[in-house]
Amino acid sequence: MRAKIILASLCVVAAPAWAQGQQILHFDSSPQTRASTFSGNETRVAALNYVLSDCSSGPRPDIKILRSPANGDLRFVPITIPLARRATDPLAKCNGKIVNALGVFYKSKEGFTGDDAFLIDADYKLGQVYRHSYIVSVR
C-alpha cells in the first residue's frame, strides 16, 4: 500500500514500511529560511519534522551539512515541539500536539555581524533527501 505525501511542491512518493496505511501530509520546511540573532547568541533556526495525517510524528531526519556557515557554528539536537501550522495547512487540525523534531541551532562567532548562510540535506527516511537553505542575519 502506498501513502500520499504532499510536500510544498506536491510530490507523491512511497511511504516507509513503518508508515504503511497512514497518510503523510506535510514537511516542516521551506526552500530558503531566514532567521536573525545577536552576535554570539545561539538561536534555533529550524525544527525539522514531518507529521502523519493522524497527527503522530515520523522519525527525526538524518542531516548532512553541505555548506557550513562561514562565521558561526551549527548544532543539531533532538527536540519536541508543539505543532503550529497556518490555518490553511492540512495539518492545522494537529496544532498544539507535541511532535518529534530535530532542532537546528546556529551561533555566530563573537563580534561577527552581517549575513551568514548554510546548506543542509535532510533524509526523512522516505526515499528522498530534501535540501534546506538558511540565511541568518546577525546583528
N, CA, C and O atoms as CSV, one atom per row, in Angstrom:
chain,resi,resn,atom,element,x,y,z
A,1,MET,N,N,0.847,-1.174,0.000
A,1,MET,CA,C,0.000,0.000,0.000
A,1,MET,C,C,0.889,1.233,0.000
A,1,MET,O,O,1.891,1.279,0.713
A,2,ARG,N,N,0.529,2.225,-0.791
A,2,ARG,CA,C,1.287,3.470,-0.853
A,2,ARG,C,C,0.491,4.579,-0.203
A,2,ARG,O,O,-0.729,4.659,-0.352
A,3,ALA,N,N,1.188,5.429,0.516
A,3,ALA,CA,C,0.559,6.584,1.148
A,3,ALA,C,C,0.967,7.827,0.378
A,3,ALA,O,O,2.107,7.920,-0.077
A,4,LYS,N,N,0.082,8.759,0.227
A,4,LYS,CA,C,0.406,10.010,-0.452
A,4,LYS,C,C,1.197,10.906,0.479
A,4,LYS,O,O,0.928,10.977,1.678
A,5,ILE,N,N,2.170,11.584,-0.089
A,5,ILE,CA,C,2.947,12.565,0.663
A,5,ILE,C,C,2.775,13.882,-0.068
A,5,ILE,O,O,3.113,13.986,-1.248
A,6,ILE,N,N,2.265,14.867,0.601
A,6,ILE,CA,C,2.060,16.162,-0.014
A,6,ILE,C,C,3.092,17.117,0.558
A,6,ILE,O,O,3.048,17.455,1.741
A,7,LEU,N,N,4.014,17.551,-0.280
A,7,LEU,CA,C,5.056,18.480,0.122
A,7,LEU,C,C,4.722,19.852,-0.429
A,7,LEU,O,O,3.698,20.041,-1.086
A,8,ALA,N,N,5.588,20.793,-0.157
A,8,ALA,CA,C,5.382,22.132,-0.700
A,8,ALA,C,C,5.261,22.078,-2.221
A,8,ALA,O,O,4.541,22.879,-2.817
A,9,SER,N,N,5.964,21.134,-2.848
A,9,SER,CA,C,5.898,21.004,-4.294
A,9,SER,C,C,4.852,19.981,-4.733
A,9,SER,O,O,4.738,19.698,-5.925
A,10,LEU,N,N,4.096,19.431,-3.808
A,10,LEU,CA,C,3.040,18.460,-4.066
A,10,LEU,C,C,3.546,17.204,-4.765
A,10,LEU,O,O,2.938,16.737,-5.728
A,11,CYS,N,N,4.659,16.658,-4.278
A,11,CYS,CA,C,5.189,15.400,-4.794
A,11,CYS,C,C,4.447,14.227,-4.164
A,11,CYS,O,O,3.924,14.347,-3.056
A,12,VAL,N,N,4.398,13.108,-4.857
A,12,VAL,CA,C,3.833,11.893,-4.284
A,12,VAL,C,C,4.904,10.818,-4.360
A,12,VAL,O,O,5.408,10.511,-5.440
A,13,VAL,N,N,5.252,10.244,-3.209
A,13,VAL,CA,C,6.247,9.184,-3.148
A,13,VAL,C,C,5.756,8.101,-2.200
A,13,VAL,O,O,4.791,8.309,-1.465
A,14,ALA,N,N,6.405,6.960,-2.211
A,14,ALA,CA,C,6.002,5.847,-1.351
A,14,ALA,C,C,6.419,6.100,0.087
A,14,ALA,O,O,7.486,6.659,0.344
A,15,ALA,N,N,5.587,5.693,1.011
A,15,ALA,CA,C,5.886,5.841,2.437
A,15,ALA,C,C,6.736,4.665,2.904
A,15,ALA,O,O,6.693,3.593,2.301
A,16,PRO,N,N,7.517,4.860,3.985
A,16,PRO,CA,C,8.317,3.769,4.521
A,16,PRO,C,C,7.424,2.706,5.151
A,16,PRO,O,O,6.242,2.940,5.401
A,17,ALA,N,N,7.999,1.546,5.403
A,17,ALA,CA,C,7.228,0.422,5.940
A,17,ALA,C,C,6.539,0.760,7.252
A,17,ALA,O,O,5.422,0.302,7.489
A,18,TRP,N,N,7.191,1.568,8.132
A,18,TRP,CA,C,6.580,1.873,9.432
A,18,TRP,C,C,5.346,2.746,9.283
A,18,TRP,O,O,4.529,2.812,10.202
A,19,ALA,N,N,5.189,3.425,8.135
A,19,ALA,CA,C,4.060,4.341,7.951
A,19,ALA,C,C,3.003,3.776,7.007
A,19,ALA,O,O,2.100,4.504,6.595
A,20,GLN,N,N,3.096,2.499,6.657
A,20,GLN,CA,C,2.133,1.925,5.733
A,20,GLN,C,C,0.715,2.120,6.257
A,20,GLN,O,O,0.432,1.877,7.430
A,21,GLY,N,N,-0.156,2.556,5.382
A,21,GLY,CA,C,-1.542,2.759,5.763
A,21,GLY,C,C,-1.827,4.125,6.347
A,21,GLY,O,O,-2.985,4.436,6.625
A,22,GLN,N,N,-0.804,4.960,6.546
A,22,GLN,CA,C,-1.012,6.298,7.083
A,22,GLN,C,C,-0.652,7.310,6.010
A,22,GLN,O,O,0.227,7.055,5.187
A,23,GLN,N,N,-1.312,8.438,6.008
A,23,GLN,CA,C,-1.036,9.471,5.034
A,23,GLN,C,C,-0.117,10.518,5.643
A,23,GLN,O,O,-0.396,11.060,6.713
A,24,ILE,N,N,0.985,10.797,4.948
A,24,ILE,CA,C,1.923,11.822,5.378
A,24,ILE,C,C,1.564,13.081,4.608
A,24,ILE,O,O,1.572,13.081,3.377
A,25,LEU,N,N,1.251,14.145,5.319
A,25,LEU,CA,C,0.710,15.320,4.661
A,25,LEU,C,C,1.713,16.424,4.380
A,25,LEU,O,O,1.626,17.062,3.331
A,26,HIS,N,N,2.659,16.676,5.270
A,26,HIS,CA,C,3.448,17.890,5.076
A,26,HIS,C,C,4.741,17.847,5.872
A,26,HIS,O,O,4.766,17.410,7.022
A,27,PHE,N,N,5.817,18.310,5.239
A,27,PHE,CA,C,7.080,18.501,5.932
A,27,PHE,C,C,7.140,19.918,6.453
A,27,PHE,O,O,6.574,20.828,5.848
A,28,ASP,N,N,7.814,20.115,7.563
A,28,ASP,CA,C,8.034,21.451,8.088
A,28,ASP,C,C,9.335,21.963,7.497
A,28,ASP,O,O,10.386,21.870,8.131
A,29,SER,N,N,9.273,22.499,6.295
A,29,SER,CA,C,10.469,23.014,5.649
A,29,SER,C,C,10.072,24.030,4.594
A,29,SER,O,O,8.909,24.114,4.201
A,30,SER,N,N,11.033,24.788,4.148
A,30,SER,CA,C,10.817,25.729,3.064
A,30,SER,C,C,12.090,25.780,2.248
A,30,SER,O,O,13.149,25.387,2.737
A,31,PRO,N,N,12.013,26.260,1.001
A,31,PRO,CA,C,13.210,26.281,0.162
A,31,PRO,C,C,14.338,27.105,0.764
A,31,PRO,O,O,15.499,26.700,0.697
A,32,GLN,N,N,14.018,28.257,1.352
A,32,GLN,CA,C,15.042,29.072,1.998
A,32,GLN,C,C,14.440,29.703,3.239
A,32,GLN,O,O,13.397,30.354,3.173
A,33,THR,N,N,15.099,29.509,4.366
A,33,THR,CA,C,14.600,30.028,5.629
A,33,THR,C,C,15.496,31.168,6.087
A,33,THR,O,O,16.721,31.081,6.005
A,34,ARG,N,N,14.873,32.238,6.571
A,34,ARG,CA,C,15.607,33.378,7.117
A,34,ARG,C,C,15.414,33.411,8.624
A,34,ARG,O,O,14.333,33.119,9.136
A,35,ALA,N,N,16.481,33.774,9.321
A,35,ALA,CA,C,16.437,33.923,10.782
A,35,ALA,C,C,17.312,35.111,11.142
A,35,ALA,O,O,18.106,35.578,10.326
A,36,SER,N,N,17.162,35.596,12.369
A,36,SER,CA,C,18.039,36.668,12.832
A,36,SER,C,C,18.413,36.409,14.290
A,36,SER,O,O,17.671,35.772,15.037
A,37,THR,N,N,19.566,36.913,14.669
A,37,THR,CA,C,20.067,36.721,16.023
A,37,THR,C,C,21.073,37.826,16.342
A,37,THR,O,O,21.481,38.585,15.463
A,38,PHE,N,N,21.456,37.901,17.589
A,38,PHE,CA,C,22.501,38.821,18.015
A,38,PHE,C,C,23.841,38.093,17.981
A,38,PHE,O,O,23.902,36.882,18.192
A,39,SER,N,N,24.896,38.823,17.719
A,39,SER,CA,C,26.234,38.259,17.626
A,39,SER,C,C,26.593,37.491,18.893
A,39,SER,O,O,26.436,37.999,20.004
A,40,GLY,N,N,27.074,36.265,18.719
A,40,GLY,CA,C,27.489,35.429,19.835
A,40,GLY,C,C,26.381,34.649,20.504
A,40,GLY,O,O,26.665,33.788,21.336
A,41,ASN,N,N,25.120,34.917,20.171
A,41,ASN,CA,C,23.994,34.190,20.769
A,41,ASN,C,C,23.639,32.961,19.924
A,41,ASN,O,O,23.762,32.972,18.699
A,42,GLU,N,N,23.202,31.919,20.600
A,42,GLU,CA,C,22.723,30.729,19.889
A,42,GLU,C,C,21.222,30.871,19.659
A,42,GLU,O,O,20.479,31.268,20.557
A,43,THR,N,N,20.789,30.543,18.449
A,43,THR,CA,C,19.389,30.661,18.062
A,43,THR,C,C,18.943,29.409,17.331
A,43,THR,O,O,19.670,28.872,16.496
A,44,ARG,N,N,17.742,28.949,17.651
A,44,ARG,CA,C,17.172,27.838,16.876
A,44,ARG,C,C,16.615,28.422,15.590
A,44,ARG,O,O,15.730,29.278,15.618
A,45,VAL,N,N,17.133,27.960,14.472
A,45,VAL,CA,C,16.680,28.471,13.178
A,45,VAL,C,C,15.661,27.544,12.518
A,45,VAL,O,O,14.982,27.942,11.572
A,46,ALA,N,N,15.550,26.304,13.015
A,46,ALA,CA,C,14.580,25.375,12.443
A,46,ALA,C,C,14.307,24.249,13.421
A,46,ALA,O,O,15.090,23.971,14.330
A,47,ALA,N,N,13.171,23.615,13.203
A,47,ALA,CA,C,12.810,22.388,13.913
A,47,ALA,C,C,12.285,21.438,12.843
A,47,ALA,O,O,11.089,21.415,12.555
A,48,LEU,N,N,13.191,20.651,12.253
A,48,LEU,CA,C,12.844,19.792,11.120
A,48,LEU,C,C,11.998,18.610,11.592
A,48,LEU,O,O,12.389,17.860,12.486
A,49,ASN,N,N,10.835,18.468,10.973
A,49,ASN,CA,C,9.924,17.384,11.345
A,49,ASN,C,C,8.965,17.122,10.219
A,49,ASN,O,O,8.848,17.917,9.287
A,50,TYR,N,N,8.272,15.996,10.307
A,50,TYR,CA,C,7.095,15.781,9.480
A,50,TYR,C,C,6.072,15.047,10.317
A,50,TYR,O,O,6.398,14.382,11.300
A,51,VAL,N,N,4.840,15.185,9.906
A,51,VAL,CA,C,3.726,14.709,10.713
A,51,VAL,C,C,2.782,13.910,9.831
A,51,VAL,O,O,2.490,14.297,8.700
A,52,LEU,N,N,2.316,12.802,10.358
A,52,LEU,CA,C,1.353,11.971,9.644
A,52,LEU,C,C,-0.053,12.543,9.792
A,52,LEU,O,O,-0.296,13.378,10.664
A,53,SER,N,N,-0.968,12.104,8.955
A,53,SER,CA,C,-2.337,12.636,8.977
A,53,SER,C,C,-3.048,12.375,10.295
A,53,SER,O,O,-4.015,13.065,10.618
A,54,ASP,N,N,-2.583,11.380,11.073
A,54,ASP,CA,C,-3.190,11.139,12.389
A,54,ASP,C,C,-2.532,11.977,13.487
A,54,ASP,O,O,-2.763,11.747,14.674
A,55,CYS,N,N,-1.714,12.943,13.083
A,55,CYS,CA,C,-1.021,13.889,13.965
A,55,CYS,C,C,0.151,13.275,14.738
A,55,CYS,O,O,0.671,13.904,15.659
A,56,SER,N,N,0.566,12.084,14.386
A,56,SER,CA,C,1.725,11.483,15.037
A,56,SER,C,C,2.995,11.834,14.261
A,56,SER,O,O,2.937,12.206,13.090
A,57,SER,N,N,4.135,11.711,14.927
A,57,SER,CA,C,5.429,12.052,14.329
A,57,SER,C,C,6.036,10.869,13.606
A,57,SER,O,O,5.855,9.714,13.990
A,58,GLY,N,N,6.761,11.190,12.548
A,58,GLY,CA,C,7.653,10.227,11.936
A,58,GLY,C,C,9.006,10.364,12.607
A,58,GLY,O,O,9.165,11.200,13.496
A,59,PRO,N,N,9.991,9.561,12.204
A,59,PRO,CA,C,11.313,9.688,12.827
A,59,PRO,C,C,11.980,11.009,12.450
A,59,PRO,O,O,11.656,11.618,11.430
A,60,ARG,N,N,12.910,11.433,13.289
A,60,ARG,CA,C,13.666,12.653,13.006
A,60,ARG,C,C,14.603,12.392,11.825
A,60,ARG,O,O,15.062,11.266,11.637
A,61,PRO,N,N,14.887,13.423,11.030
A,61,PRO,CA,C,15.738,13.215,9.855
A,61,PRO,C,C,17.208,13.059,10.210
A,61,PRO,O,O,17.665,13.507,11.261
A,62,ASP,N,N,17.939,12.411,9.305
A,62,ASP,CA,C,19.397,12.393,9.354
A,62,ASP,C,C,19.873,13.607,8.554
A,62,ASP,O,O,19.278,13.947,7.532
A,63,ILE,N,N,20.943,14.260,9.014
A,63,ILE,CA,C,21.411,15.515,8.423
A,63,ILE,C,C,22.813,15.356,7.843
A,63,ILE,O,O,23.675,14.690,8.417
A,64,LYS,N,N,23.013,15.985,6.697
A,64,LYS,CA,C,24.347,16.108,6.112
A,64,LYS,C,C,24.565,17.593,5.815
A,64,LYS,O,O,23.763,18.219,5.122
A,65,ILE,N,N,25.649,18.145,6.343
A,65,ILE,CA,C,25.969,19.558,6.098
A,65,ILE,C,C,26.684,19.659,4.757
A,65,ILE,O,O,27.748,19.069,4.569
A,66,LEU,N,N,26.099,20.405,3.828
A,66,LEU,CA,C,26.703,20.604,2.510
A,66,LEU,C,C,27.570,21.850,2.475
A,66,LEU,O,O,28.622,21.863,1.836
A,67,ARG,N,N,27.127,22.902,3.163
A,67,ARG,CA,C,27.908,24.130,3.271
A,67,ARG,C,C,27.744,24.655,4.687
A,67,ARG,O,O,26.647,25.033,5.098
A,68,SER,N,N,28.841,24.674,5.426
A,68,SER,CA,C,28.833,25.184,6.805
A,68,SER,C,C,28.759,26.706,6.793
A,68,SER,O,O,29.179,27.340,5.825
A,69,PRO,N,N,28.226,27.298,7.866
A,69,PRO,CA,C,28.248,28.758,7.938
A,69,PRO,C,C,29.691,29.237,8.040
A,69,PRO,O,O,30.502,28.631,8.740
A,70,ALA,N,N,30.008,30.321,7.345
A,70,ALA,CA,C,31.377,30.840,7.330
A,70,ALA,C,C,31.751,31.532,8.627
A,70,ALA,O,O,32.929,31.618,8.972
A,71,ASN,N,N,30.750,32.028,9.350
A,71,ASN,CA,C,31.033,32.846,10.538
A,71,ASN,C,C,30.307,32.354,11.785
A,71,ASN,O,O,29.977,33.143,12.671
A,72,GLY,N,N,30.064,31.065,11.850
A,72,GLY,CA,C,29.374,30.533,13.007
A,72,GLY,C,C,29.422,29.013,13.039
A,72,GLY,O,O,30.052,28.373,12.197
A,73,ASP,N,N,28.747,28.458,14.022
A,73,ASP,CA,C,28.715,27.013,14.220
A,73,ASP,C,C,27.279,26.518,14.242
A,73,ASP,O,O,26.359,27.260,14.587
A,74,LEU,N,N,27.094,25.250,13.868
A,74,LEU,CA,C,25.785,24.594,13.897
A,74,LEU,C,C,25.765,23.523,14.960
A,74,LEU,O,O,26.785,22.916,15.285
A,75,ARG,N,N,24.581,23.306,15.494
A,75,ARG,CA,C,24.363,22.225,16.449
A,75,ARG,C,C,22.990,21.633,16.136
A,75,ARG,O,O,22.040,22.373,15.882
A,76,PHE,N,N,22.880,20.303,16.152
A,76,PHE,CA,C,21.626,19.605,15.871
A,76,PHE,C,C,21.233,18.815,17.113
A,76,PHE,O,O,22.023,18.022,17.625
A,77,VAL,N,N,20.007,19.030,17.598
A,77,VAL,CA,C,19.557,18.430,18.850
A,77,VAL,C,C,18.157,17.839,18.670
A,77,VAL,O,O,17.268,18.522,18.161
A,78,PRO,N,N,17.944,16.577,19.078
A,78,PRO,CA,C,16.580,16.041,19.071
A,78,PRO,C,C,15.725,16.821,20.073
A,78,PRO,O,O,16.098,16.966,21.237
A,79,ILE,N,N,14.585,17.316,19.616
A,79,ILE,CA,C,13.688,18.086,20.478
A,79,ILE,C,C,12.250,17.656,20.228
A,79,ILE,O,O,11.970,16.919,19.283
A,80,THR,N,N,11.352,18.113,21.065
A,80,THR,CA,C,9.920,18.001,20.806
A,80,THR,C,C,9.360,19.417,20.806
A,80,THR,O,O,9.807,20.273,21.570
A,81,ILE,N,N,8.384,19.653,19.947
A,81,ILE,CA,C,7.787,20.983,19.830
A,81,ILE,C,C,6.281,20.848,19.666
A,81,ILE,O,O,5.801,19.828,19.171
A,82,PRO,N,N,5.530,21.867,20.076
A,82,PRO,CA,C,4.098,21.858,19.762
A,82,PRO,C,C,3.913,22.268,18.307
A,82,PRO,O,O,4.523,23.233,17.846
A,83,LEU,N,N,3.083,21.544,17.595
A,83,LEU,CA,C,2.834,21.849,16.196
A,83,LEU,C,C,2.064,23.159,16.078
A,83,LEU,O,O,1.108,23.391,16.819
A,84,ALA,N,N,2.473,24.001,15.164
A,84,ALA,CA,C,1.821,25.300,14.949
A,84,ALA,C,C,1.810,25.589,13.452
A,84,ALA,O,O,2.701,26.267,12.938
A,85,ARG,N,N,0.819,25.082,12.768
A,85,ARG,CA,C,0.700,25.279,11.318
A,85,ARG,C,C,-0.283,26.407,11.011
A,85,ARG,O,O,-1.149,26.732,11.823
A,86,ARG,N,N,-0.134,26.993,9.838
A,86,ARG,CA,C,-1.075,28.023,9.389
A,86,ARG,C,C,-2.464,27.417,9.267
A,86,ARG,O,O,-2.603,26.208,9.077
A,87,ALA,N,N,-3.482,28.245,9.376
A,87,ALA,CA,C,-4.876,27.780,9.298
A,87,ALA,C,C,-5.176,27.087,7.977
A,87,ALA,O,O,-6.050,26.221,7.924
A,88,THR,N,N,-4.474,27.446,6.914
A,88,THR,CA,C,-4.712,26.846,5.605
A,88,THR,C,C,-3.979,25.524,5.399
A,88,THR,O,O,-4.224,24.831,4.411
A,89,ASP,N,N,-3.090,25.169,6.313
A,89,ASP,CA,C,-2.317,23.931,6.215
A,89,ASP,C,C,-3.214,22.742,6.532
A,89,ASP,O,O,-4.016,22.818,7.464
A,90,PRO,N,N,-3.102,21.636,5.778
A,90,PRO,CA,C,-3.919,20.455,6.075
A,90,PRO,C,C,-3.716,19.910,7.493
A,90,PRO,O,O,-4.588,19.220,8.021
A,91,LEU,N,N,-2.576,20.215,8.107
A,91,LEU,CA,C,-2.305,19.718,9.454
A,91,LEU,C,C,-2.635,20.722,10.554
A,91,LEU,O,O,-2.251,20.508,11.704
A,92,ALA,N,N,-3.325,21.794,10.240
A,92,ALA,CA,C,-3.725,22.765,11.259
A,92,ALA,C,C,-4.575,22.095,12.337
A,92,ALA,O,O,-4.605,22.550,13.480
A,93,LYS,N,N,-5.261,21.020,11.974
A,93,LYS,CA,C,-6.070,20.273,12.945
A,93,LYS,C,C,-5.195,19.681,14.061
A,93,LYS,O,O,-5.699,19.352,15.135
A,94,CYS,N,N,-3.903,19.548,13.809
A,94,CYS,CA,C,-2.977,18.958,14.779
A,94,CYS,C,C,-2.299,20.016,15.660
A,94,CYS,O,O,-1.530,19.661,16.553
A,95,ASN,N,N,-2.565,21.286,15.431
A,95,ASN,CA,C,-1.890,22.338,16.188
A,95,ASN,C,C,-2.011,22.106,17.691
A,95,ASN,O,O,-3.072,21.755,18.209
A,96,GLY,N,N,-0.886,22.315,18.369
A,96,GLY,CA,C,-0.830,22.121,19.810
A,96,GLY,C,C,-0.330,20.739,20.206
A,96,GLY,O,O,0.116,20.549,21.338
A,97,LYS,N,N,-0.397,19.774,19.299
A,97,LYS,CA,C,0.115,18.424,19.602
A,97,LYS,C,C,1.640,18.468,19.600
A,97,LYS,O,O,2.251,19.198,18.820
A,98,ILE,N,N,2.236,17.686,20.474
A,98,ILE,CA,C,3.696,17.626,20.584
A,98,ILE,C,C,4.223,16.636,19.541
A,98,ILE,O,O,3.741,15.508,19.440
A,99,VAL,N,N,5.235,17.085,18.758
A,99,VAL,CA,C,5.827,16.229,17.731
A,99,VAL,C,C,7.340,16.180,17.904
A,99,VAL,O,O,7.941,17.086,18.481
A,100,ASN,N,N,7.945,15.115,17.399
A,100,ASN,CA,C,9.397,14.974,17.395
A,100,ASN,C,C,9.980,15.848,16.292
A,100,ASN,O,O,9.402,15.974,15.213
A,101,ALA,N,N,11.120,16.442,16.573
A,101,ALA,CA,C,11.794,17.287,15.582
A,101,ALA,C,C,13.299,17.226,15.827
A,101,ALA,O,O,13.762,16.750,16.863
A,102,LEU,N,N,14.033,17.714,14.861
A,102,LEU,CA,C,15.467,17.888,15.021
A,102,LEU,C,C,15.720,19.392,15.007
A,102,LEU,O,O,15.546,20.045,13.978
A,103,GLY,N,N,16.127,19.935,16.140
A,103,GLY,CA,C,16.399,21.359,16.252
A,103,GLY,C,C,17.708,21.697,15.568
A,103,GLY,O,O,18.720,21.027,15.780
A,104,VAL,N,N,17.688,22.742,14.744
A,104,VAL,CA,C,18.883,23.243,14.072
A,104,VAL,C,C,19.238,24.564,14.754
A,104,VAL,O,O,18.490,25.538,14.665
A,105,PHE,N,N,20.385,24.589,15.435
A,105,PHE,CA,C,20.816,25.752,16.200
A,105,PHE,C,C,22.057,26.373,15.561
A,105,PHE,O,O,22.974,25.672,15.133
A,106,TYR,N,N,22.062,27.698,15.508
A,106,TYR,CA,C,23.173,28.455,14.929
A,106,TYR,C,C,23.720,29.421,15.984
A,106,TYR,O,O,22.960,30.044,16.726
A,107,LYS,N,N,25.056,29.535,16.037
A,107,LYS,CA,C,25.709,30.515,16.915
A,107,LYS,C,C,26.843,31.161,16.130
A,107,LYS,O,O,27.730,30.482,15.613
A,108,SER,N,N,26.793,32.506,16.053
A,108,SER,CA,C,27.833,33.219,15.303
A,108,SER,C,C,29.106,33.330,16.138
A,108,SER,O,O,29.103,33.156,17.356
A,109,LYS,N,N,30.186,33.626,15.433
A,109,LYS,CA,C,31.442,33.951,16.115
A,109,LYS,C,C,31.244,35.262,16.860
A,109,LYS,O,O,30.509,36.137,16.400
A,110,GLU,N,N,31.897,35.402,18.009
A,110,GLU,CA,C,31.814,36.653,18.786
A,110,GLU,C,C,32.247,37.824,17.907
A,110,GLU,O,O,33.274,37.766,17.230
A,111,GLY,N,N,31.450,38.877,17.933
A,111,GLY,CA,C,31.793,40.088,17.208
A,111,GLY,C,C,31.371,40.105,15.748
A,111,GLY,O,O,31.415,41.159,15.115
A,112,PHE,N,N,30.962,38.962,15.191
A,112,PHE,CA,C,30.542,38.948,13.790
A,112,PHE,C,C,29.174,39.607,13.644
A,112,PHE,O,O,28.272,39.359,14.445
A,113,THR,N,N,29.022,40.441,12.628
A,113,THR,CA,C,27.715,40.975,12.240
A,113,THR,C,C,27.602,40.879,10.730
A,113,THR,O,O,28.601,40.977,10.017
A,114,GLY,N,N,26.396,40.688,10.251
A,114,GLY,CA,C,26.147,40.541,8.817
A,114,GLY,C,C,25.351,39.276,8.564
A,114,GLY,O,O,24.822,38.667,9.494
A,115,ASP,N,N,25.267,38.886,7.308
A,115,ASP,CA,C,24.537,37.667,6.947
A,115,ASP,C,C,25.483,36.480,6.886
A,115,ASP,O,O,26.612,36.596,6.408
A,116,ASP,N,N,25.018,35.346,7.369
A,116,ASP,CA,C,25.730,34.078,7.273
A,116,ASP,C,C,24.755,33.086,6.661
A,116,ASP,O,O,23.543,33.248,6.799
A,117,ALA,N,N,25.260,32.072,5.992
A,117,ALA,CA,C,24.385,31.112,5.322
A,117,ALA,C,C,24.934,29.707,5.467
A,117,ALA,O,O,26.139,29.508,5.619
A,118,PHE,N,N,24.035,28.735,5.418
A,118,PHE,CA,C,24.445,27.336,5.393
A,118,PHE,C,C,23.413,26.524,4.640
A,118,PHE,O,O,22.276,26.951,4.437
A,119,LEU,N,N,23.842,25.337,4.232
A,119,LEU,CA,C,23.015,24.457,3.415
A,119,LEU,C,C,23.122,23.043,3.964
A,119,LEU,O,O,24.223,22.544,4.198
A,120,ILE,N,N,21.976,22.396,4.171
A,120,ILE,CA,C,21.973,21.021,4.677
A,120,ILE,C,C,21.031,20.166,3.841
A,120,ILE,O,O,20.086,20.664,3.229
A,121,ASP,N,N,21.309,18.876,3.832
A,121,ASP,CA,C,20.386,17.885,3.288
A,121,ASP,C,C,19.786,17.134,4.453
A,121,ASP,O,O,20.484,16.788,5.406
A,122,ALA,N,N,18.485,16.879,4.376
A,122,ALA,CA,C,17.780,16.144,5.431
A,122,ALA,C,C,17.147,14.901,4.813
A,122,ALA,O,O,16.378,14.985,3.856
A,123,ASP,N,N,17.486,13.760,5.377
A,123,ASP,CA,C,16.906,12.490,4.939
A,123,ASP,C,C,15.826,12.110,5.935
A,123,ASP,O,O,16.116,11.682,7.053
A,124,TYR,N,N,14.566,12.272,5.515
A,124,TYR,CA,C,13.426,11.971,6.366
A,124,TYR,C,C,13.050,10.491,6.318
A,124,TYR,O,O,12.000,10.094,6.825
A,125,LYS,N,N,13.918,9.674,5.701
A,125,LYS,CA,C,13.744,8.221,5.627
A,125,LYS,C,C,12.490,7.829,4.844
A,125,LYS,O,O,11.790,6.877,5.191
A,126,LEU,N,N,12.227,8.592,3.772
A,126,LEU,CA,C,11.075,8.330,2.914
A,126,LEU,C,C,11.488,8.009,1.485
A,126,LEU,O,O,10.645,7.923,0.592
A,127,GLY,N,N,12.787,7.833,1.276
A,127,GLY,CA,C,13.258,7.514,-0.056
A,127,GLY,C,C,13.756,8.715,-0.838
A,127,GLY,O,O,14.227,8.564,-1.965
A,128,GLN,N,N,13.660,9.919,-0.256
A,128,GLN,CA,C,14.170,11.123,-0.890
A,128,GLN,C,C,14.894,11.956,0.158
A,128,GLN,O,O,14.619,11.861,1.354
A,129,VAL,N,N,15.830,12.780,-0.322
A,129,VAL,CA,C,16.562,13.691,0.549
A,129,VAL,C,C,16.151,15.111,0.165
A,129,VAL,O,O,16.077,15.438,-1.019
A,130,TYR,N,N,15.886,15.947,1.156
A,130,TYR,CA,C,15.422,17.305,0.922
A,130,TYR,C,C,16.490,18.306,1.329
A,130,TYR,O,O,17.105,18.185,2.388
A,131,ARG,N,N,16.699,19.296,0.471
A,131,ARG,CA,C,17.711,20.317,0.706
A,131,ARG,C,C,17.072,21.518,1.398
A,131,ARG,O,O,16.002,21.981,1.004
A,132,HIS,N,N,17.750,22.015,2.445
A,132,HIS,CA,C,17.285,23.174,3.211
A,132,HIS,C,C,18.387,24.234,3.200
A,132,HIS,O,O,19.537,23.953,3.536
A,133,SER,N,N,18.021,25.441,2.812
A,133,SER,CA,C,18.940,26.560,2.742
A,133,SER,C,C,18.548,27.605,3.795
A,133,SER,O,O,17.373,27.940,3.944
A,134,TYR,N,N,19.544,28.109,4.515
A,134,TYR,CA,C,19.280,29.073,5.591
A,134,TYR,C,C,20.157,30.296,5.445
A,134,TYR,O,O,21.329,30.194,5.083
A,135,ILE,N,N,19.587,31.451,5.726
A,135,ILE,CA,C,20.321,32.706,5.826
A,135,ILE,C,C,20.038,33.274,7.209
A,135,ILE,O,O,18.884,33.444,7.602
A,136,VAL,N,N,21.114,33.565,7.945
A,136,VAL,CA,C,20.968,34.104,9.299
A,136,VAL,C,C,21.547,35.520,9.311
A,136,VAL,O,O,22.724,35.725,9.014
A,137,SER,N,N,20.707,36.483,9.658
A,137,SER,CA,C,21.159,37.870,9.808
A,137,SER,C,C,21.622,38.061,11.241
A,137,SER,O,O,20.843,37.895,12.180
A,138,VAL,N,N,22.883,38.408,11.407
A,138,VAL,CA,C,23.487,38.561,12.736
A,138,VAL,C,C,23.708,40.052,12.979
A,138,VAL,O,O,24.342,40.748,12.186
A,139,ARG,N,N,23.153,40.523,14.123
A,139,ARG,CA,C,23.292,41.947,14.473
A,139,ARG,C,C,24.199,42.099,15.670
A,139,ARG,O,O,24.443,43.218,16.120
